[in-house]
Amino acid sequence: MDVQDEALFLNSLLVSRYGSVCGLTMCVADIATTLPREVLYYWGTAWSLPKILYFYMRYCTLLQQLFLTIALFYPPSNLFCQISVNIQFVMAMSLLWSIEITLVLRIHALYCHKRLWWLMWILFVLSTVISAVFGFREINSAMWYVEVVLNLPCCLAANADLLQHSFWTSWVVTLGFESIIVALAFRALYHYRGLYTNHTGPETLVWTLLRDSIAYYLVILLSGIIYMVVAKELWFNGEIASSILFPLISACGVRLLFRLKTKNAEISGENISTQGVGPASNIEFKIGSRQRDASDTMVMPSTALSTT
């Protein structure tokens, strides 16, 4: 590197370090903030799929940020850099996958259609395999090593240009699958358009489910766009973006579970302050449309909603 390149890279490295500390702080602060609800909703309850998804979404990002911070501040060896990057990639993508599983279960609860259920899982498996294969191939082809720039050690990639492909490929595949999910959510929102809050009663469970799912999609869409734009300019900027974006995505993911549990308890009349929240029971959704009377009901299977 010449003097100008060293100065630019040093600035990016320092910003990345500050970003990693900020992201780590965000993770710890959010865990501390939501700990009372975690204790109320999940501690002492039987293990289930939503409980596993919650704890993974809640704490995998914290580990990811720890590895990122060590890699940016004091990487011990070239091998650590290589392993650390792979671990960060696995945790980042699996965070997105765990939230996608939650969204698929929500869509199934809305449609209760067996063919759609299998189609969603097939698309999910395809998207995870494609993003994982391309991501691992590009990351491990980049050849990571420890470099000391102006007495500041960090992990660098020998073939940094290869990383440009992994950044956009993994995100585009993920966003493509989640676009299908949100399209189904919008269709369900139109179908259940007769379900709205009256001025005195609580909002319906289906509205909470749809609203939160669509809001999460907007967050992940914006995050993916920001990540791809900054990483395309300079691959190292991706470290800065991931430091902030993934703690934000993790926080959104756990709140998808929190809000649905809280709303179900509110509708069923449970006292969550003293006895916690149990699994969702049979929920009736009133379908208001021109073809059907607003008093018609559709009862959602308890197995569908209890896993979301």
Order of alpha helices (4+ residues) and beta strands (2+ residues): alpha-alpha-alpha-alpha-beta-beta-alpha-alpha-alpha-alpha-beta-beta-alpha
